[in-house]
Amino acid sequence: MKQLFTLFLLILLSCDMNNPNAIETIAQDSLEIDAIKKILDTQKKCWNDGDIDGFMQGYWNSEKLIFTSLNHKPAYGWKNTLERYKNSYPTEYSMGEFRFEILDIEITSKKNAIVNGKWELMRVNDHPNGLFWLDFEKIDENWLITKDSTISFDNYF
């Protein structure tokens, strides 16, 4: 117990408590991470409600949006990405239940973040799953996905 206390004390003393900016940055990053998680949770709800249009609200509505996957050529632009989703998942049944696990969120600047995680669709006849990497950018005070790179384990391994 004494060693644990000593370790805690050393860690505490190594922090620059005279730097209020460091504490403020950590608090701000926490708020930004929560905002990003809220976007992803809203997307999951929309997907599971069969609402692809609602799901797409988490993406940057721009021709500069990029969506890549191993199954298709890259999609450039919000409209092309929406069309790909609607063609790939024409019914609620084909959409299944969407689940994901965030593995890491890194705030890289005041306006940029990177998220990576695992995804899966629970469907009656199959269970596609894989990994995703998302680039987020804060645009007009809203976090939006500007690049989505997704792989499916079914097609990769």
N, C-alpha and C positions, 0 to 999 in steps of 0.2 A: 504494500500500500504506500509506503514511504517513497519507493521508486516511482510509482505512478504519479504521486503528487509532485515529485521533483521534475519529472518529464513534463507534466502539465505546466509547471511554473516556468521551465525553460522555453516552452513553446510560446507561452503568453508574453514573456519578456522579449522574445525575438521579434514580436510584432511591433511595428512602428505605431505606437498609440498616439504619437504626436502628429500623425498624418491623418487629419479628418477626411481627406480626399479618398484614402484607401477604404475607409469604412463606408463612405458615401457611395463609392463605386460598387462595393459588394452589395449594398442595399439596392442600388439602382439595377444591377444585373439580376438580382432576385426578382424584382418587379417585371423586368423585361422577359425573363424566363417564364414567369407565370402568364404573361400576355401571350407568348408563343404557344404554351401548352393549351391555353384557352382556344386559340385558333384551331389547333389539331383536334381537340375534343369536340369542337363544333363541327369540324369536317367529319369526324367519326359518326356523330349523331345524324348528320345529313345523309351520309352514305347508308347508314343502317335504316333510315326512313325512306330509302329509294330516291333521294333528292340529289341527283348529280349537279344540278344547277346551284344548289345551296353549297354542296361540297366544293365547287369551283370558286366560291367567294374567298377562300383562303389563298387563292393564287392571284398574282399580279395580273390585272387585266391589261395586258400589253402585248404587242407583237414581239417583244424582246424576251418574253417568258420562254424557257427551254424545258422540255420534258424528254428524258432519255430512258430507254429500257432496252433490255437485250432482245425483246420480242419484235421491236419495231424500229424503223428509222426515227431519228429525233423529230419531235414535234416542236415547231417554232410558233409561238403565239398562243394567246389564251383561247381563241376560237378553235384553232386546230387541236389543242389539248382537250377542250370540251368535246369536240366531235369524236376524237379518239376514244374518250371514256364512254360516250354514248354508243358508239359502234361496238366496243368491246364488252359493254355491259348493258344490253338493250332492255333488260327486265330487272325487277327487284330480285327475282329468283336467281338470275345470273350474277347479281351483285353479292349475294350472300351477306353474312354478318362480318363487318370489318373490325378487326382488332389490331392494336399496335402496342409496341413497347418502346419507349424512348430510351436509347442507350446513352446518349450524350447530347447536351446542348452547350454550345460554346458561343458566348457573346464576343465577337471579334472586334467590334467597334460600336460606337453609339448607334449606328444604323445598319449593322450587319451581324448575322448569326448563322451558325451551321448546326443542323440537327441531324443525328443519325439514329436509326432504330431498326426494329424488326416489324414486319407486317404479316398479317394472315387473313384469309377469307374463310369463314366457316360456311361450307355449302354441303348440300345433301350428298352429292356424288364425288366431291373432291375437296381438297384442303390446300389451295395454293398459298404459298408463303415465301418470304424472302427478306431482303434488306432495302432500306431507303436512305438516301442522303438528300437533305433539303437545304438550299441556300435561302435564307430569309433576308429581306431588306425592309427597313422601316421607311415607308413612303407615306407622306402626309399623315404622320403620327400613327400609322397602322402597320403592323408587321404582316408581310405578305411573302408567299413563296415565289421566288424569282427563278429557281432552277430545282427541278425534281429529277433525281437519278434513282431508278428503281431496278432491282434484279429479283427474279423469281428463282428459288432453289430448284424448282421442277425443271427449269430450262438451263440452269447453270451447271449443275452437278450430274 
